[in-house]
């Protein structure tokens, strides 16, 4: 087999593999997710949906204040 013929067959084979890969590629298109009532998918259990909201305690607020103050540069 001549070298030019082998190169041509390899080139045609590689183009066939690449075109099959492009044809098999599936990337989902962006779309809008809609929900009828808004409660179809909720991470809370059904009995906790109407519960009162909890307030954070003072330790959590102090931690958040300390973390926010720690990000500032000292002069």
mmCIF file as gemmi writes it, N, C-alpha and C atoms, coordinates in Angstrom:
data_model
loop_
_atom_site.group_PDB
_atom_site.id
_atom_site.type_symbol
_atom_site.label_atom_id
_atom_site.label_alt_id
_atom_site.label_comp_id
_atom_site.label_asym_id
_atom_site.label_entity_id
_atom_site.label_seq_id
_atom_site.pdbx_PDB_ins_code
_atom_site.Cartn_x
_atom_site.Cartn_y
_atom_site.Cartn_z
_atom_site.occupancy
_atom_site.B_iso_or_equiv
_atom_site.pdbx_formal_charge
_atom_site.auth_seq_id
_atom_site.auth_asym_id
_atom_site.pdbx_PDB_model_num
ATOM 1 N N . UNK Axp A 1 ? 0.845 -1.164 0 1 0 ? 1 A 1
ATOM 2 C CA . UNK Axp A 1 ? 0 0 0 1 0 ? 1 A 1
ATOM 3 C C . UNK Axp A 1 ? 0.896 1.235 0 1 0 ? 1 A 1
ATOM 4 N N . UNK Axp A 2 ? 0.558 2.173 -0.841 1 0 ? 2 A 1
ATOM 5 C CA . UNK Axp A 2 ? 1.358 3.383 -0.944 1 0 ? 2 A 1
ATOM 6 C C . UNK Axp A 2 ? 1.079 4.287 0.258 1 0 ? 2 A 1
ATOM 7 N N . UNK Axp A 3 ? 2.04 5.127 0.552 1 0 ? 3 A 1
ATOM 8 C CA . UNK Axp A 3 ? 1.943 6.029 1.688 1 0 ? 3 A 1
ATOM 9 C C . UNK Axp A 3 ? 0.827 7.059 1.478 1 0 ? 3 A 1
ATOM 10 N N . UNK Axp A 4 ? 0.674 7.562 0.264 1 0 ? 4 A 1
ATOM 11 C CA . UNK Axp A 4 ? -0.368 8.554 -0.003 1 0 ? 4 A 1
ATOM 12 C C . UNK Axp A 4 ? -1.758 7.943 0.172 1 0 ? 4 A 1
ATOM 13 N N . UNK Axp A 5 ? -1.931 6.696 -0.235 1 0 ? 5 A 1
ATOM 14 C CA . UNK Axp A 5 ? -3.216 6.025 -0.082 1 0 ? 5 A 1
ATOM 15 C C . UNK Axp A 5 ? -3.517 5.769 1.401 1 0 ? 5 A 1
ATOM 16 N N . UNK Axp A 6 ? -2.498 5.375 2.162 1 0 ? 6 A 1
ATOM 17 C CA . UNK Axp A 6 ? -2.681 5.151 3.6 1 0 ? 6 A 1
ATOM 18 C C . UNK Axp A 6 ? -3.037 6.448 4.314 1 0 ? 6 A 1
ATOM 19 N N . UNK Axp A 7 ? -2.385 7.541 3.929 1 0 ? 7 A 1
ATOM 20 C CA . UNK Axp A 7 ? -2.7 8.844 4.519 1 0 ? 7 A 1
ATOM 21 C C . UNK Axp A 7 ? -4.129 9.261 4.199 1 0 ? 7 A 1
ATOM 22 N N . UNK Axp A 8 ? -4.538 9.04 2.965 1 0 ? 8 A 1
ATOM 23 C CA . UNK Axp A 8 ? -5.896 9.397 2.557 1 0 ? 8 A 1
ATOM 24 C C . UNK Axp A 8 ? -6.945 8.598 3.315 1 0 ? 8 A 1
ATOM 25 N N . UNK Axp A 9 ? -6.71 7.292 3.469 1 0 ? 9 A 1
ATOM 26 C CA . UNK Axp A 9 ? -7.652 6.474 4.223 1 0 ? 9 A 1
ATOM 27 C C . UNK Axp A 9 ? -7.694 6.885 5.698 1 0 ? 9 A 1
ATOM 28 N N . UNK Axp A 10 ? -6.542 7.191 6.275 1 0 ? 10 A 1
ATOM 29 C CA . UNK Axp A 10 ? -6.511 7.64 7.66 1 0 ? 10 A 1
ATOM 30 C C . UNK Axp A 10 ? -7.237 8.97 7.812 1 0 ? 10 A 1
ATOM 31 N N . UNK Axp A 11 ? -7.071 9.872 6.863 1 0 ? 11 A 1
ATOM 32 C CA . UNK Axp A 11 ? -7.728 11.178 6.902 1 0 ? 11 A 1
ATOM 33 C C . UNK Axp A 11 ? -9.243 11.026 6.794 1 0 ? 11 A 1
ATOM 34 N N . UNK Axp A 12 ? -9.696 10.187 5.862 1 0 ? 12 A 1
ATOM 35 C CA . UNK Axp A 12 ? -11.132 9.96 5.702 1 0 ? 12 A 1
ATOM 36 C C . UNK Axp A 12 ? -11.701 9.294 6.963 1 0 ? 12 A 1
ATOM 37 N N . UNK Axp A 13 ? -10.979 8.344 7.535 1 0 ? 13 A 1
ATOM 38 C CA . UNK Axp A 13 ? -11.436 7.689 8.763 1 0 ? 13 A 1
ATOM 39 C C . UNK Axp A 13 ? -11.516 8.645 9.935 1 0 ? 13 A 1
ATOM 40 N N . UNK Axp A 14 ? -10.529 9.509 10.052 1 0 ? 14 A 1
ATOM 41 C CA . UNK Axp A 14 ? -10.552 10.474 11.155 1 0 ? 14 A 1
ATOM 42 C C . UNK Axp A 14 ? -11.665 11.49 10.98 1 0 ? 14 A 1
ATOM 43 N N . UNK Axp A 15 ? -11.946 11.899 9.745 1 0 ? 15 A 1
ATOM 44 C CA . UNK Axp A 15 ? -13.078 12.793 9.502 1 0 ? 15 A 1
ATOM 45 C C . UNK Axp A 15 ? -14.402 12.107 9.819 1 0 ? 15 A 1
ATOM 46 N N . UNK Axp A 16 ? -14.512 10.819 9.523 1 0 ? 16 A 1
ATOM 47 C CA . UNK Axp A 16 ? -15.734 10.081 9.827 1 0 ? 16 A 1
ATOM 48 C C . UNK Axp A 16 ? -15.942 9.984 11.341 1 0 ? 16 A 1
ATOM 49 N N . UNK Axp A 17 ? -14.882 9.708 12.068 1 0 ? 17 A 1
ATOM 50 C CA . UNK Axp A 17 ? -14.995 9.625 13.527 1 0 ? 17 A 1
ATOM 51 C C . UNK Axp A 17 ? -15.357 10.985 14.112 1 0 ? 17 A 1
ATOM 52 N N . UNK Axp A 18 ? -14.74 12.05 13.61 1 0 ? 18 A 1
ATOM 53 C CA . UNK Axp A 18 ? -15.04 13.386 14.116 1 0 ? 18 A 1
ATOM 54 C C . UNK Axp A 18 ? -16.477 13.794 13.802 1 0 ? 18 A 1
ATOM 55 N N . UNK Axp A 19 ? -16.955 13.463 12.599 1 0 ? 19 A 1
ATOM 56 C CA . UNK Axp A 19 ? -18.332 13.833 12.248 1 0 ? 19 A 1
ATOM 57 C C . UNK Axp A 19 ? -19.341 13.016 13.05 1 0 ? 19 A 1
ATOM 58 N N . UNK Axp A 20 ? -19.031 11.758 13.372 1 0 ? 20 A 1
ATOM 59 C CA . UNK Axp A 20 ? -19.911 10.97 14.233 1 0 ? 20 A 1
ATOM 60 C C . UNK Axp A 20 ? -19.925 11.532 15.655 1 0 ? 20 A 1
ATOM 61 N N . UNK Axp A 21 ? -18.791 11.996 16.125 1 0 ? 21 A 1
ATOM 62 C CA . UNK Axp A 21 ? -18.738 12.59 17.461 1 0 ? 21 A 1
ATOM 63 C C . UNK Axp A 21 ? -19.54 13.883 17.52 1 0 ? 21 A 1
ATOM 64 N N . UNK Axp A 22 ? -19.465 14.683 16.475 1 0 ? 22 A 1
ATOM 65 C CA . UNK Axp A 22 ? -20.253 15.924 16.434 1 0 ? 22 A 1
ATOM 66 C C . UNK Axp A 22 ? -21.735 15.613 16.35 1 0 ? 22 A 1
ATOM 67 N N . UNK Axp A 23 ? -22.115 14.609 15.587 1 0 ? 23 A 1
ATOM 68 C CA . UNK Axp A 23 ? -23.523 14.253 15.458 1 0 ? 23 A 1
ATOM 69 C C . UNK Axp A 23 ? -24.067 13.673 16.761 1 0 ? 23 A 1
ATOM 70 N N . UNK Axp A 24 ? -23.246 12.985 17.534 1 0 ? 24 A 1
ATOM 71 C CA . UNK Axp A 24 ? -23.703 12.377 18.779 1 0 ? 24 A 1
ATOM 72 C C . UNK Axp A 24 ? -23.671 13.353 19.946 1 0 ? 24 A 1
ATOM 73 N N . UNK Axp A 25 ? -23.022 14.506 19.774 1 0 ? 25 A 1
ATOM 74 C CA . UNK Axp A 25 ? -22.908 15.477 20.85 1 0 ? 25 A 1
ATOM 75 C C . UNK Axp A 25 ? -24.279 16.064 21.134 1 0 ? 25 A 1
ATOM 76 N N . UNK Axp A 26 ? -24.667 16.036 22.393 1 0 ? 26 A 1
ATOM 77 C CA . UNK Axp A 26 ? -25.95 16.616 22.779 1 0 ? 26 A 1
ATOM 78 C C . UNK Axp A 26 ? -25.729 17.499 23.99 1 0 ? 26 A 1
ATOM 79 N N . UNK Axp A 27 ? -25.952 18.782 23.811 1 0 ? 27 A 1
ATOM 80 C CA . UNK Axp A 27 ? -25.851 19.716 24.906 1 0 ? 27 A 1
ATOM 81 C C . UNK Axp A 27 ? -27.224 20.314 25.124 1 0 ? 27 A 1
ATOM 82 N N . UNK Axp A 28 ? -27.776 20.195 26.318 1 0 ? 28 A 1
ATOM 83 C CA . UNK Axp A 28 ? -29.129 20.693 26.528 1 0 ? 28 A 1
ATOM 84 C C . UNK Axp A 28 ? -29.207 22.207 26.37 1 0 ? 28 A 1
ATOM 85 N N . UNK Axp A 29 ? -30.293 22.649 25.789 1 0 ? 29 A 1
ATOM 86 C CA . UNK Axp A 29 ? -30.499 24.072 25.572 1 0 ? 29 A 1
ATOM 87 C C . UNK Axp A 29 ? -31.017 24.714 26.86 1 0 ? 29 A 1
ATOM 88 N N . UNK Axp A 30 ? -30.72 25.981 27.082 1 0 ? 30 A 1
ATOM 89 C CA . UNK Axp A 30 ? -31.255 26.642 28.265 1 0 ? 30 A 1
ATOM 90 C C . UNK Axp A 30 ? -32.769 26.792 28.145 1 0 ? 30 A 1
ATOM 91 N N . UNK Axp A 31 ? -33.432 26.605 29.25 1 0 ? 31 A 1
ATOM 92 C CA . UNK Axp A 31 ? -34.885 26.72 29.244 1 0 ? 31 A 1
ATOM 93 C C . UNK Axp A 31 ? -35.38 27.287 30.551 1 0 ? 31 A 1
ATOM 94 N N . UNK Axp A 32 ? -36.626 27.714 30.549 1 0 ? 32 A 1
ATOM 95 C CA . UNK Axp A 32 ? -37.243 28.281 31.736 1 0 ? 32 A 1
ATOM 96 C C . UNK Axp A 32 ? -38.01 27.179 32.453 1 0 ? 32 A 1
ATOM 97 N N . UNK Axp A 33 ? -37.77 27.056 33.728 1 0 ? 33 A 1
ATOM 98 C CA . UNK Axp A 33 ? -38.47 26.062 34.535 1 0 ? 33 A 1
ATOM 99 C C . UNK Axp A 33 ? -39.696 26.734 35.132 1 0 ? 33 A 1
ATOM 100 N N . UNK Axp A 34 ? -40.832 26.146 34.907 1 0 ? 34 A 1
ATOM 101 C CA . UNK Axp A 34 ? -42.056 26.727 35.445 1 0 ? 34 A 1
ATOM 102 C C . UNK Axp A 34 ? -42.72 25.726 36.384 1 0 ? 34 A 1
ATOM 103 N N . UNK Axp A 35 ? -43.328 26.249 37.422 1 0 ? 35 A 1
ATOM 104 C CA . UNK Axp A 35 ? -44.031 25.433 38.398 1 0 ? 35 A 1
ATOM 105 C C . UNK Axp A 35 ? -45.433 26.014 38.537 1 0 ? 35 A 1
ATOM 106 N N . UNK Axp A 36 ? -46.415 25.154 38.631 1 0 ? 36 A 1
ATOM 107 C CA . UNK Axp A 36 ? -47.795 25.62 38.701 1 0 ? 36 A 1
ATOM 108 C C . UNK Axp A 36 ? -48.07 26.393 39.984 1 0 ? 36 A 1
ATOM 109 N N . UNK Axp A 37 ? -47.885 25.746 41.126 1 0 ? 37 A 1
ATOM 110 C CA . UNK Axp A 37 ? -48.253 26.392 42.378 1 0 ? 37 A 1
ATOM 111 C C . UNK Axp A 37 ? -47.049 26.908 43.16 1 0 ? 37 A 1
ATOM 112 N N . UNK Axp A 38 ? -45.86 26.533 42.785 1 0 ? 38 A 1
ATOM 113 C CA . UNK Axp A 38 ? -44.676 26.968 43.504 1 0 ? 38 A 1
ATOM 114 C C . UNK Axp A 38 ? -44.294 26.042 44.638 1 0 ? 38 A 1
ATOM 115 N N . UNK Axp A 39 ? -45.173 25.122 45.039 1 0 ? 39 A 1
ATOM 116 C CA . UNK Axp A 39 ? -44.881 24.204 46.128 1 0 ? 39 A 1
ATOM 117 C C . UNK Axp A 39 ? -44.721 22.773 45.639 1 0 ? 39 A 1
ATOM 118 N N . UNK Axp A 40 ? -44.626 22.564 44.339 1 0 ? 40 A 1
ATOM 119 C CA . UNK Axp A 40 ? -44.461 21.211 43.816 1 0 ? 40 A 1
ATOM 120 C C . UNK Axp A 40 ? -43.126 20.611 44.23 1 0 ? 40 A 1
ATOM 121 N N . UNK Axp A 41 ? -42.096 21.428 44.238 1 0 ? 41 A 1
ATOM 122 C CA . UNK Axp A 41 ? -40.787 20.948 44.673 1 0 ? 41 A 1
ATOM 123 C C . UNK Axp A 41 ? -40.312 21.863 45.784 1 0 ? 41 A 1
ATOM 124 N N . UNK Axp A 42 ? -40.435 21.416 47.003 1 0 ? 42 A 1
ATOM 125 C CA . UNK Axp A 42 ? -40.061 22.221 48.154 1 0 ? 42 A 1
ATOM 126 C C . UNK Axp A 42 ? -39.185 21.373 49.067 1 0 ? 42 A 1
ATOM 127 N N . UNK Axp A 43 ? -38.021 21.865 49.486 1 0 ? 43 A 1
ATOM 128 C CA . UNK Axp A 43 ? -37.151 21.051 50.335 1 0 ? 43 A 1
ATOM 129 C C . UNK Axp A 43 ? -37.7 20.845 51.741 1 0 ? 43 A 1
ATOM 130 N N . UNK Axp A 44 ? -38.712 21.603 52.141 1 0 ? 44 A 1
ATOM 131 C CA . UNK Axp A 44 ? -39.29 21.449 53.476 1 0 ? 44 A 1
ATOM 132 C C . UNK Axp A 44 ? -40.383 20.394 53.461 1 0 ? 44 A 1
ATOM 133 N N . UNK Axp A 45 ? -40.568 19.691 54.545 1 0 ? 45 A 1
ATOM 134 C CA . UNK Axp A 45 ? -41.692 18.763 54.614 1 0 ? 45 A 1
ATOM 135 C C . UNK Axp A 45 ? -43.015 19.529 54.643 1 0 ? 45 A 1
ATOM 136 N N . UNK Axp A 46 ? -44.104 18.895 54.241 1 0 ? 46 A 1
ATOM 137 C CA . UNK Axp A 46 ? -45.381 19.615 54.153 1 0 ? 46 A 1
ATOM 138 C C . UNK Axp A 46 ? -45.862 20.179 55.489 1 0 ? 46 A 1
ATOM 139 N N . UNK Axp A 47 ? -45.553 19.526 56.614 1 0 ? 47 A 1
ATOM 140 C CA . UNK Axp A 47 ? -46.033 20.045 57.887 1 0 ? 47 A 1
ATOM 141 C C . UNK Axp A 47 ? -45.211 21.234 58.389 1 0 ? 47 A 1
ATOM 142 N N . UNK Axp A 48 ? -44.044 21.514 57.811 1 0 ? 48 A 1
ATOM 143 C CA . UNK Axp A 48 ? -43.206 22.622 58.255 1 0 ? 48 A 1
ATOM 144 C C . UNK Axp A 48 ? -43.37 23.856 57.373 1 0 ? 48 A 1
ATOM 145 N N . UNK Axp A 49 ? -44.195 23.803 56.365 1 0 ? 49 A 1
ATOM 146 C CA . UNK Axp A 49 ? -44.335 24.947 55.462 1 0 ? 49 A 1
ATOM 147 C C . UNK Axp A 49 ? -45.015 26.125 56.143 1 0 ? 49 A 1
ATOM 148 N N . UNK Axp A 50 ? -45.967 25.881 57.014 1 0 ? 50 A 1
ATOM 149 C CA . UNK Axp A 50 ? -46.689 26.963 57.654 1 0 ? 50 A 1
ATOM 150 C C . UNK Axp A 50 ? -46.109 27.357 58.996 1 0 ? 50 A 1
ATOM 151 N N . UNK Axp A 51 ? -44.978 26.795 59.387 1 0 ? 51 A 1
ATOM 152 C CA . UNK Axp A 51 ? -44.381 27.086 60.691 1 0 ? 51 A 1
ATOM 153 C C . UNK Axp A 51 ? -43.813 28.5 60.719 1 0 ? 51 A 1
ATOM 154 N N . UNK Axp A 52 ? -43.686 29.033 61.922 1 0 ? 52 A 1
ATOM 155 C CA . UNK Axp A 52 ? -43.129 30.376 62.068 1 0 ? 52 A 1
ATOM 156 C C . UNK Axp A 52 ? -41.637 30.341 61.785 1 0 ? 52 A 1
ATOM 157 N N . UNK Axp A 53 ? -41.123 31.454 61.365 1 0 ? 53 A 1
ATOM 158 C CA . UNK Axp A 53 ? -39.709 31.528 61.052 1 0 ? 53 A 1
ATOM 159 C C . UNK Axp A 53 ? -38.901 31.636 62.331 1 0 ? 53 A 1
ATOM 160 N N . UNK Axp A 54 ? -37.742 31.012 62.351 1 0 ? 54 A 1
ATOM 161 C CA . UNK Axp A 54 ? -36.869 31.08 63.515 1 0 ? 54 A 1
ATOM 162 C C . UNK Axp A 54 ? -35.944 32.267 63.385 1 0 ? 54 A 1
ATOM 163 N N . UNK Axp A 55 ? -35.603 32.842 64.508 1 0 ? 55 A 1
ATOM 164 C CA . UNK Axp A 55 ? -34.689 33.983 64.522 1 0 ? 55 A 1
ATOM 165 C C . UNK Axp A 55 ? -33.304 33.486 64.922 1 0 ? 55 A 1
ATOM 166 N N . UNK Axp A 56 ? -32.235 34.018 64.318 1 0 ? 56 A 1
ATOM 167 C CA . UNK Axp A 56 ? -30.887 33.585 64.699 1 0 ? 56 A 1
ATOM 168 C C . UNK Axp A 56 ? -30.539 34.084 66.1 1 0 ? 56 A 1
ATOM 169 N N . UNK Axp A 57 ? -29.76 33.31 66.801 1 0 ? 57 A 1
ATOM 170 C CA . UNK Axp A 57 ? -29.38 33.721 68.146 1 0 ? 57 A 1
ATOM 171 C C . UNK Axp A 57 ? -28.222 34.722 68.092 1 0 ? 57 A 1
ATOM 172 N N . UNK Axp A 58 ? -27.836 35.225 69.246 1 0 ? 58 A 1
ATOM 173 C CA . UNK Axp A 58 ? -26.814 36.271 69.302 1 0 ? 58 A 1
ATOM 174 C C . UNK Axp A 58 ? -25.431 35.754 68.928 1 0 ? 58 A 1
ATOM 175 N N . UNK Axp A 59 ? -25.165 34.474 69.169 1 0 ? 59 A 1
ATOM 176 C CA . UNK Axp A 59 ? -23.851 33.929 68.826 1 0 ? 59 A 1
ATOM 177 C C . UNK Axp A 59 ? -23.63 33.935 67.322 1 0 ? 59 A 1
ATOM 178 N N . UNK Axp A 60 ? -24.676 33.633 66.569 1 0 ? 60 A 1
ATOM 179 C CA . UNK Axp A 60 ? -24.546 33.638 65.115 1 0 ? 60 A 1
ATOM 180 C C . UNK Axp A 60 ? -24.319 35.048 64.6 1 0 ? 60 A 1
ATOM 181 N N . UNK Axp A 61 ? -25.03 36.005 65.173 1 0 ? 61 A 1
ATOM 182 C CA . UNK Axp A 61 ? -24.843 37.394 64.755 1 0 ? 61 A 1
ATOM 183 C C . UNK Axp A 61 ? -23.435 37.88 65.088 1 0 ? 61 A 1
ATOM 184 N N . UNK Axp A 62 ? -22.922 37.47 66.251 1 0 ? 62 A 1
ATOM 185 C CA . UNK Axp A 62 ? -21.557 37.849 66.642 1 0 ? 62 A 1
ATOM 186 C C . UNK Axp A 62 ? -20.532 37.216 65.707 1 0 ? 62 A 1
ATOM 187 N N . UNK Axp A 63 ? -20.771 35.962 65.309 1 0 ? 63 A 1
ATOM 188 C CA . UNK Axp A 63 ? -19.871 35.303 64.372 1 0 ? 63 A 1
ATOM 189 C C . UNK Axp A 63 ? -19.869 36.013 63.023 1 0 ? 63 A 1
ATOM 190 N N . UNK Axp A 64 ? -21.044 36.352 62.507 1 0 ? 64 A 1
ATOM 191 C CA . UNK Axp A 64 ? -21.118 37.057 61.231 1 0 ? 64 A 1
ATOM 192 C C . UNK Axp A 64 ? -20.453 38.424 61.311 1 0 ? 64 A 1
ATOM 193 N N . UNK Axp A 65 ? -20.623 39.131 62.438 1 0 ? 65 A 1
ATOM 194 C CA . UNK Axp A 65 ? -19.974 40.429 62.601 1 0 ? 65 A 1
ATOM 195 C C . UNK Axp A 65 ? -18.459 40.27 62.637 1 0 ? 65 A 1
ATOM 196 N N . UNK Axp A 66 ? -17.979 39.251 63.348 1 0 ? 66 A 1
ATOM 197 C CA . UNK Axp A 66 ? -16.533 39.028 63.418 1 0 ? 66 A 1
ATOM 198 C C . UNK Axp A 66 ? -15.937 38.655 62.077 1 0 ? 66 A 1
ATOM 199 N N . UNK Axp A 67 ? -16.679 37.839 61.309 1 0 ? 67 A 1
ATOM 200 C CA . UNK Axp A 67 ? -16.173 37.478 59.996 1 0 ? 67 A 1
ATOM 201 C C . UNK Axp A 67 ? -16.146 38.667 59.055 1 0 ? 67 A 1
ATOM 202 N N . UNK Axp A 68 ? -17.143 39.521 59.124 1 0 ? 68 A 1
ATOM 203 C CA . UNK Axp A 68 ? -17.167 40.676 58.234 1 0 ? 68 A 1
ATOM 204 C C . UNK Axp A 68 ? -16.092 41.692 58.637 1 0 ? 68 A 1
ATOM 205 N N . UNK Axp A 69 ? -15.809 41.82 59.94 1 0 ? 69 A 1
ATOM 206 C CA . UNK Axp A 69 ? -14.775 42.739 60.369 1 0 ? 69 A 1
ATOM 207 C C . UNK Axp A 69 ? -13.383 42.207 60.083 1 0 ? 69 A 1
ATOM 208 N N . UNK Axp A 70 ? -13.244 40.878 60.019 1 0 ? 70 A 1
ATOM 209 C CA . UNK Axp A 70 ? -11.946 40.289 59.764 1 0 ? 70 A 1
ATOM 210 C C . UNK Axp A 70 ? -11.485 40.447 58.336 1 0 ? 70 A 1
ATOM 211 N N . UNK Axp A 71 ? -12.394 40.773 57.429 1 0 ? 71 A 1
ATOM 212 C CA . UNK Axp A 71 ? -12.027 40.946 56.03 1 0 ? 71 A 1
ATOM 213 C C . UNK Axp A 71 ? -11.466 42.318 55.73 1 0 ? 71 A 1
ATOM 214 N N . UNK Axp A 72 ? -11.626 43.271 56.645 1 0 ? 72 A 1
ATOM 215 C CA . UNK Axp A 72 ? -11.127 44.628 56.406 1 0 ? 72 A 1
ATOM 216 C C . UNK Axp A 72 ? -9.614 44.673 56.629 1 0 ? 72 A 1
ATOM 217 N N . UNK Axp A 73 ? -8.96 45.55 55.886 1 0 ? 73 A 1
ATOM 218 C CA . UNK Axp A 73 ? -7.504 45.715 56.025 1 0 ? 73 A 1
ATOM 219 C C . UNK Axp A 73 ? -7.21 46.662 57.182 1 0 ? 73 A 1
ATOM 220 N N . UNK Axp A 74 ? -6.204 46.327 57.961 1 0 ? 74 A 1
ATOM 221 C CA . UNK Axp A 74 ? -5.786 47.174 59.06 1 0 ? 74 A 1
ATOM 222 C C . UNK Axp A 74 ? -4.721 48.131 58.59 1 0 ? 74 A 1
ATOM 223 N N . UNK Axp A 75 ? -4.818 49.399 58.992 1 0 ? 75 A 1
ATOM 224 C CA . UNK Axp A 75 ? -3.824 50.409 58.608 1 0 ? 75 A 1
ATOM 225 C C . UNK Axp A 75 ? -2.9 50.683 59.747 1 0 ? 75 A 1
